[in-house]
Amino acid sequence: MSAVPDGKKLVRSPSGLRMVPENGAFHSPFSLEEPQWVPDKECPRCMQCDTKFDFIRRKHHCRRCGRCFCDKCCSKKVALPRMCFVDPVRQCAECSLNSQKEAEFYDKQVKVLLAGGSFVVTAGASEKSEAMTCRLSNNHRYLFLDGETHLEVELSRISSMQILTDGSSPAGGSSRANGMLLHFKPAGSQEPRQLRVEAADDQKAASLWLAAMHKAAKLLYEARDQVQSWYSWVWFGVGSFVLLKRKHFITSELFASGSFKTAQLSLDNKRLMCSFILFITSAG
């Protein structure tokens, strides 16, 4: 590995070349850890199309999920900034689709969050509000709120985010976001705090910033939940063992003001169904 001047270093892993922070504690809260690869000896067949591997049909591992595929089912090379890869890496069809969707967040919405928006901020149950500019820090780890005072909210310490809407739309379409409620624990404290952030004069710009923050919350929840993935061993009737990675994702609920309408984000929880299963045991 070699160090570079901006506090990051190049690391070569089996999956490819990565640019990561020199101090592991300074990882972006949106980052995902590299998955453990399913060992070659434990995947005699493609985990998508069930093609049997041989001297001609080689095994390939998806850099995002770690599962084992044939070339046809894992042929796409797609950028994966959430794992800090320098170059596009090989991914299965499902993972490459997810990575392509996330590219919009890094290409467009991160820029909106970095530029910031103008809001009126109220702390806790206080009746005093303050005009502040809210923006994401350059390292993506904090929300900075600047006005007469300065506040910093570490994204990893946000416990919930509720999007507030105006409840109406001039065109009769979806409601426009005009604020949010943040619940978080300040560094060094276990006491939860609340911030109410409401759009100031430029409603359109504020709505775009809040929409970007909504997407950021989705990625944040997914990154946190990565540690809840576990492995299951499945014994098929033919006597072979296959290691399956099953992922569980928490549900993010975003509440609208007034009616408190709930919008739920649910990510797929995949399960393998197979006849001739004689024995199942789960680890973790």
C-alpha positions, 0 to 999 in steps of 0.5 A: 500500500502507498500513502497519498497526501490527502490523508488517504492511502491506496490498498490492494485487495483481492477485489481490486485497488481501493482508496481508503482513509488512513485512519479507519475511523474516518470512513464515510458513513455511507461506505460498505465493507468488502464482503467475504467471498464464498470459498471456491470449494463451496460453490460448485455451481453458479449461484444465479443460473446453477451452471456447473463450473468446469475448466471452461466455465470459470468462477467469478466473485461479485465484488459487492456481495461476495457470491460466486457466479459464472462469467455470463451472470457476473460480467458487468464492471461497474463503479462502486464508490461505496467500497472506495474502489478506484476502478469499476469492478466486476458485479453480478446483475443485481448488485450492478443495478444497485450500484448504478442507482447509487451513482446518481447519489454520488454524481448529483445529490452529494453535490447538492448536500455539499452546497447546502441550503437555507433553513430555520432551525429550532433545537429541542423544545425551544421556542427560539429559532435561528436562520442557518445554512445546512450542508454536508461536510466534505468527508461526508461525516457531519452535517454543519449548521451555520448561523449566529451559532455553529452546530455539528451533527455526526451522521453516524449518531443520527438515530432517526430522520423524519421528513416534513411536507407541506401537505399540498402541491400546486400541480396536485401531485406529490407533497413537497418536502419543506423540513425535517426532524433529526434525532441524534446523540451528541458526541460524548453524550447518551442524551438524545437531542432533536433539531427541527429544520424548516425551509427558509425563503427558497422553498425549491432549493430547500426541497432539493436539499431535503430530497438528497438528504432523504436518499443519504438516510437510505444509504446510511441505514443500509450501511449500518445494517450490513453488520446484520448479514449472516451466513446459513449452511444448506445441505442439499439432498445430493450431499453438497454444501453451499454457503448462502449469504442472507441479508436483512435490511431495516425499514426506514419510516419517513413521516409526513407532517399533519397526517403523519403518512408513512413511506416505507423503504424495504430492501429485498430479503432473498431466500433460497427455496429448494426441494430435497433439503434434508437439513438446515442450520444457521450460523451467526 
